[in-house]
Amino acid sequence: MKITTMQGLEDARAQGERSLYPARTKITVGMATCGIASGAGAVYAALIEEVKNKRLDATVTRAGCIGYCQQEPLVDVLQPGLPRITFGQMTPKKARELVVRLSEKKGLPFEDAIYRTDEDKILITGQEVRLAAERAANGYRKVTLIREHPYFKKQKRIILRNCGLIDPESIEEYIACGGYRALWKALKEMTPIRINEEIKKAGLRGRGGAGFLTGKKWELCRLEPGEPKYVICNADEGDPGAFMDRSVLESDPFSVLEGMVIGAFSIGSHQGYIYVRAEYPLAIERLRAAIDQAEEYGTLGKNILGSSFTFNVRVVEGAGAFVCGEETGLIASIEGSLGEPRQRPPYPAQKGLWGCPTNINNVKTWASVAPIIFRGGSWFVATGTEGNPGTTVFSLVGKVRNNGLAEVPLGIRLREMIFDIGGGIQDDRAFKAVQTGGPSGGCLPASLIDLPVDYERLADAGSMMGSGGMIVMDEDTCMVDIARYFLEFTSDESCGKCTPCREGTKRMLQILTRITRGKGRPGDAEYLQNLAEVIKETSLCGLGGTAPNPVLSTLRYFHDEYEAHIVDKRCPGRVCKELISYSIDPEKCPGCLACLKQCPTEAIIGEAKVAHRIIGNKCIKCGACLDVCNYNAVIVE
Amino acid sequence: MSAGNMNLNGRPRVGVYICHCGINIAGKIEIAELVKFAEKLPDVTVVRDYKFMCSDPGQNIIQADIRNGLVNRVVVASCSPLMHESTFRRVSSDAGVNQFLTQMANIREHVSWVTADSQDATAKAKALIGAAVHRVVLHKPLEKKTVPVHPDVLVVGGGIAGIHAALTLAESGKKVYLVEREPSIGGHMAQFDKTFPTLDCAACILTPKMTQVRLHPNIELLSYSEVDSVDGYIGNFDVKVRRKARFVNEDKCTGCGECTVNCPVHNRIAPPEHPEVEPHLDHEVKSWLTNLLEQYKGRAREALLPLMIEVNRQYRYLPRDIIHYMAWRLDIPLSDVALQVATFYNVFSLKPRGLHTIRICMGTACFVKGSGRLLERLERELGIKTGETTSNLNFTLEAVRCIGCCALAPAIRIDGDTYAHVRQDRIPRLLRKYTVEGGVKV
């Protein structure tokens, strides 16, 4: 079973191609966590049952997540010689109908289709797979091509190259998409130094957020004397609002494993760890399955691909501590103690896991390695901007129309992200801010909408790249409340080892809470500014050093909102409970009783077909009425 | 003892002096009743009351009784000793009674000022006077004396505070012994880059002082040493300092650090104490744990977290007996397992959790889309706060930092199932789906 020759790799590729592009109809359901949460499990079950009932000559398979989460569950239909059609927002009922139409050869329900794919381009090899043999029939042509679809048009997928396309539990399909070609090249044709040089030439920067040069990092660890050496994949994606690491692990785990083997070979390590956070059970499951398969096929373990190189990987499950995403904290956690960061230097490259030289990279960094090795550093540099080559994955979420993951070249403008890919703001509200970089990042205002997104520009604007979360906020978001939210997060996750972080974040939280409750005092904003700067300067690790960023950036760009809270006791975003009140617009309310039934305190009075009214002193401002009203009749002010 | 006996002139004769303190005491307490009560107490020879016992006429009353030989021990029932103890001690000694044979009963601050009911106040005053009389009989006359003080100073701990104290004392001419547990002084400050809140460079403050300590003729530095015992009293302490084994000739060592770098064992951590007896654990659970442990042979510390996660998954919390057993098996101190690791990581609980765990995502995307209001609704519906478990052990409510379903915000995860785009009105239905009638049997 083990692949030791090029022929073996070719055989696996051929087998993978047969399951990727079978000679009969293939129906694929996107089954990552977000798909499953949207009901993909039921859709999958319905498809299998209906295919069996109708005796349709079709396979039903699972794939990962292509990243267009807004439209989940997604279902692909691929018939031999025809374009692949993707349907969104599937339900079991629609799925059954789909099978019925396929079996009765009635043509697909094109009105529900989101996009079509005429050919698959394999990124690693550059080869194209034509799906539609001839010019597609009329119905097919009406569906937008994927490369012209607004959500995908500006994307360039390197890290997410296989996501949503292949079955994450099939190494053959991964190989069919050019998988393990790079590893073959690295082990058979390159020296560890050459590999390192190639990564340096590519100028790949750590995709975990800090943006340190990966090639440099590898070199430090490679040259460090001492045995054994370790490589670690940091999949402790703790930043709220970012989920691309989960998606990559759930959709294309082999790409991470391949990158790690190449890195380990270059550095001279024989043991690797992947640290996955506890909140990602499916990612852990798929990763473990992938490791088993890779060992079976000889792309991991002893004598990889028939060479003399040995490398093993162990999955370590996190236990829910944000600070473990910090590299020294993560190492301490693998060692079985508290995940508390320690002072650097010594850096992990000198003294890491068990005191040995250790190289640690993010999931996306590892997933970028294979294409760079196969196609060369200069190919990689062609994408992105100078100093910021390549692509990165953003999770575009919040109050934006198209939620999901988008991989774009670095240097793309915020406007393109939010309005072209994201499709603008939900419900036609006004765009207010975008938050990047998680709790370590900041909020950028509408005036910076044309800012190109790269490591330096974001830092200059008072935010950071971070792990790529991009949370869009509309006019109904309170920026002071957002700052309070992040401080609540960081003060809770602060490990307590150093004073500025432990005490400082708590104090900032107290002041922000006071302000959002309408009890802010004159001078609070200035005091916050002062405190934030000191904490930034004096904290031991990155968590404390960046924790004040949300406060500093909101103070910088949304000072008027702080003033409104402190001086006028008013919340412009209409969020802070103590500063708002609910009422019902009698013009708009048709008296449908929906809110009345939901109100937990019986604060809404009225009867059917008569406009309702809210009794102010009974209202606890829970917002239940706002959620259920279909007529926009609930006014918050 | 003999001197005491001489002053006693035979049996103790106690005089009780009750002060009215204007109306401060007399306005609340029945003085006449106190007098009657005190007269009946053993050894009491004289009981007198007066408007202001601390005034000159009041003092004279006491001194007259002493000089007339009626009294050789004095009880004054008046205000707090903080106020007038020194006054009455002087009154006694001026009249010829050892000052320590005087006792005060505080019936003002402790009784009249703070008691509402007059009868209660009188009763308490009686109790205090009774106690004072019984006590003063047992007093022994004490004498003041002067002893020489040893002027050398011992400073324990060579952190920045200890260093600074040692230097200040040495500068003022005292001989100082500075004891430090670690091989080098400097303490925590040596690990900091800057100091709070002025952002001064920590090393720039600390290192010159460290050098001064080494060079100061008045300071004797005892590094890598610990205080074993402290005996004696102020001015005449006897301190035992244990100097830990160092195997280095300190007179010749320049502190270059070369030897620690080359030492093959300097990173070894001393093995923790190992309890002799195997903690009790159910046989079935024990073999289950043993099987898990097999996978981590020889890597005890690395096994700890995965094992705890596994146990936590199985039982939904970390049962006490298993924790005890694991600590024993892995040879890791219990405090390390139970207190440190279990409380550091969010997934662990030391208290039993409900059958279903509701994890509401509080990631940024969910927060922006109103997960805060959802959480409040859940708290109201379940009647518990975040982090708590319902009394029937059906639900535990937890807020988690992002489950990575940001595009589906706001999201809730109940056990293994994730629910997308949850609105408040869906919550009662969701809860019904997981509710077990009649609660959960443990």
Interface residues (C-beta under 8 A of the other chain):
Chain A: T33 C34 I36 A37 S38 C69 Q70 E72 E237 G238 D239 P240 G241 A242 F243 R246 S247 A278 E279 Y280 P281 V316 E317 G318 A319 G320 A321 F322 S333 I334 E335 G336 S337 L338 G339 Q343 G355 S395 V397 G398 K399 N403 G404 L405 Q435 G438 G469 I471 M473 T477 I482 Y485 F486 F489 E493 C495 T499 P500 V534 E537 T538 Q598 P600 C622 G623 A624 D627 V628
Chain B: Q191 D193 K194 T195 F196 P197 L199 N267 A300 R301 E302 A303 L304 L305 P306 M308 I309 D336 Q340 V341 F344 Y345 N346 V347 F348 M362 G363 T364 A365 C366 F367 V368 K369 G370 R373 E376 R377 R380 V400 R401 C402 I403 G404 C405 C406 A407 L408 A409 A411 G416 D417 T418 Y419 A420 R423 Q424 D425
